[in-house]
Amino acid sequence: MSVDSEPVTITPCPDGPLLVRGDFTVLTAPGREETATDRRVVALCRCGKTGIPPLCDGSHRAVGFRAPAPPPAEPSEDG
């Protein structure tokens, strides 16, 4: 990632993939580059049923994937 690069953001889609935006590289567990792309957005599978891991192929719709509820928000210091 270069100094000028945009920050990476990860946004969970409701009952779907994680959208990754920015200047990123996807690595496998051993640390080698998995997905070399010049795309600025990729969808990463969360359901585990994709045919093209780690990317989403829409299988979550067919299998009825339901994402876990997000953790409750931490109370603010203001009360």
VMD Tcl script that draws the C-alpha trace (Angstrom):
set ca {
  {0.00 0.00 0.00}
  {1.46 3.34 -1.02}
  {1.41 6.57 0.96}
  {-1.23 8.02 -1.40}
  {-3.50 4.99 -1.27}
  {-7.02 5.16 0.00}
  {-7.82 3.56 3.36}
  {-9.26 0.07 3.40}
  {-12.84 -0.32 4.62}
  {-14.71 -3.54 5.28}
  {-18.50 -3.40 5.22}
  {-20.65 -6.43 6.10}
  {-23.67 -6.81 3.81}
  {-26.78 -8.00 5.66}
  {-26.83 -11.81 5.34}
  {-24.20 -11.57 2.61}
  {-20.52 -11.02 1.94}
  {-18.00 -8.59 3.36}
  {-17.29 -5.77 0.92}
  {-13.64 -4.73 1.00}
  {-12.83 -1.34 -0.52}
  {-9.50 0.40 -0.92}
  {-5.90 -0.57 -1.60}
  {-5.66 -4.18 -0.44}
  {-4.20 -7.62 -1.14}
  {-5.97 -10.84 -0.18}
  {-3.59 -13.43 1.32}
  {-4.02 -17.14 1.99}
  {-3.38 -18.56 5.44}
  {0.27 -19.33 4.61}
  {0.67 -15.69 3.54}
  {0.98 -15.96 -0.22}
  {-1.02 -13.65 -2.43}
  {-4.37 -15.22 -3.21}
  {-6.19 -12.61 -5.26}
  {-4.25 -10.18 -7.39}
  {-6.69 -7.64 -8.71}
  {-6.79 -4.03 -9.67}
  {-10.41 -3.89 -8.55}
  {-11.04 -1.41 -5.77}
  {-13.90 -3.47 -4.29}
  {-14.22 -7.22 -3.73}
  {-16.86 -9.28 -1.95}
  {-15.50 -11.89 0.47}
  {-17.66 -14.92 1.27}
  {-19.03 -15.31 4.80}
  {-21.32 -18.31 4.26}
  {-18.57 -20.81 3.41}
  {-20.44 -22.19 0.38}
  {-18.80 -20.20 -2.43}
  {-17.28 -22.03 -5.37}
  {-14.56 -19.38 -5.77}
  {-13.08 -18.87 -2.30}
  {-12.36 -16.45 -0.80}
  {-14.64 -14.45 -3.10}
  {-18.43 -14.42 -2.93}
  {-20.35 -16.06 -5.78}
  {-23.84 -15.40 -4.40}
  {-24.23 -18.85 -2.81}
  {-25.40 -17.24 0.44}
  {-28.79 -16.58 -1.20}
  {-29.25 -20.22 -2.23}
  {-28.29 -21.62 1.18}
  {-30.26 -19.07 3.23}
  {-27.20 -17.72 5.05}
  {-28.01 -15.53 8.04}
  {-25.25 -13.38 9.47}
  {-24.85 -13.28 13.24}
  {-26.18 -10.21 15.00}
  {-23.57 -7.51 15.57}
  {-22.31 -7.09 19.13}
  {-24.11 -4.45 21.18}
  {-22.66 -0.97 21.03}
  {-20.37 0.00 23.87}
  {-21.86 2.72 26.07}
  {-20.32 6.10 25.44}
  {-18.43 7.98 28.12}
  {-21.17 10.63 28.03}
  {-23.67 8.23 29.54}
}
mol new
graphics top color blue
foreach p $ca { graphics top sphere $p radius 0.5 }
foreach p [lrange $ca 0 end-1] q [lrange $ca 1 end] { graphics top cylinder $p $q radius 0.2 }
display resetview
